[in-house]
């Protein structure tokens, strides 16, 4: 794996570009309805993952991230997010922002999401609420 492929200096900020292949992603079956592929990177400020959801996540109740803001980008499929007492329809190329400490759940019909968290995601940040 070639970790560093290019370096740019722009407005006094150093950007490091890297290619992360799906083969190095950590596969996690987070429930009977969802699989997450966590992409390793060297930043504690950014988490990157892809999720496939077929059903409801979590299966009951809500989930909440105590630490991270999250961005969900729809790669493919259809779904819904219940967030702040409203239901939002999701389809390909939609982007949804989730604030930390805000309960939500996702329902998907072969829903594929690219997930970005800031700071980086760790399992103990996530909690199910019944």
Secondary structure, 3 states (H helix, E strand, C coil): CCCCCEEEEECCEEEEECCCCHHHCEEEEEECCEEEEEECCCCCCCEEEEEEEEEEECCCCEEEECCCEEEEEEEEEEEEEEECCEEEEECCCCEEEECCCCCEEEEEEEEEEEEEEECCCCHHHEEEEC
